[in-house]
Amino acid sequence: QVQLVESGGGLVQAGGSLRLSCAASGSIFSINAMGWYRQAPGKQRELVAAITSGGSTNYADSVKGRFTISRDNAKNTVYLQMNSLKPEDTAVYYCNADVVRVGVWIKYEYWGQGTQVTVSS
């Protein structure tokens, strides 16, 4: 099996910064795209940022210029540096990864358990 474990959420004032981390572990052969999604109360889950194994990135318009996604392929870990946080960034943030497992050889999508980010005004 594969597990994604997130860390780094918390409470921060508007204008502050947080760094989220997500480490993948288990019977991993390779990881293709990794990303961060978020879901605020009463809203649908939305893509925040994604990064390919080659380092190409994609961001939601609402976070461009403020958030930076990166990954360490050797550690199977993806990061989200969040700067200039706004109250509207408040949400549960979920890690996502497309993983090929050893012995299975088919790409599956995995999700972390989520970490709460709360930005106070």
N, C-alpha and C positions, 0 to 999 in steps of 0.2 A: 504494500500500500504506500501511499504518498501523503505526507502531512505538510501543511503550510501553517507556520506559526508567526503571527504578527506581534509586534511590540512597538512602543513609542507613542501611543496615544495619550491624551490627557486634557487638562484644562489650561487654556492660555488666554491672555488678553488680546484684544484686537491689535494688530500690528506686530504680534509676536511670531515666533517660529517653533516648529516641531519637526522632528525627523522620524518617519515611520520605517520600520524594517520588517521584512518577511523572509524567513528562511524555509526552504523546502528540504524535506528529508524523506528517506525511504528508498525503495528500489527504483532509482532514477537512472535511466540511460541518457536522456537528454531533455532539456527544457527549451522550448521554442519561445513564444512570446510570454512576457510576464507583465502584469499590470495592476493598477489600483482602481477600484471602483468605490463609490460612496452612495449611501442611502440616508437621506434625511427623513424625519417623521412625516408620514403622509405623502411621500414622494417616491417615484420609481428609482431603482438603482441606476446610476449613471457612471460612464467611464470618466475617470479623472486623467489618467495617463497610462501609456503602454510603452513597452520597449522590446525590440526583437533581440534575438541572441547576438546579432551583429551590431547592436547599439542604436538602431534607428528608433526614434521616439515620436510619439503622438500625444497631444494634449487637448483637453477640453478648452474651449475658448475662455471660459471663466477663470482658468488658472494659469493661462499662458503668461510668462514673465514673472510669476510668483512661485510656482512649484517646479521642481526638477526631479525627474526620475532617473535612476541609475541602477546598475546591477553588477554583481561580482559573480561571474560564471563559475569560478573555482569553488565558491562557497554556496552556489545555488541560492543566492540572496538578492532580493530587489529592495531598493530604498526609495523613499519619497521625501525629499526635502521641501518643506512647506514654509515659505516666508510671507511676510505681510498678510498674515491671516485675517480674515474677515468673519463676522458673525455668521454670514451665509455659508461659510465653509463647515459649519457644525454638522456633523453626520457620523454615522458608523462607516469606517473605511475598511474595505475588504481587499485582500490580496488575491490575485488570480494568476494561474499559470497553466500553460499547455505543456503537458508532460508525456514523454514516451517512457514507459516503464520497461525495465529489464524483463525479458521473457514474454512480454505482451506485444511490444513492437507496434502498438497503435496509440495515437495521440489522444489523450483524455484531458478534459478541463478540470482543474481542481480549484477549490476556494478555501481561504482561511476562515477563521471563526469571527473575524471582525474586531476592530478596535475603535473605541469611541474617541472622537475629537470634538471638543467643545470650545468655542471661541466666544468669550464674553465681550460685551461692548463697553 
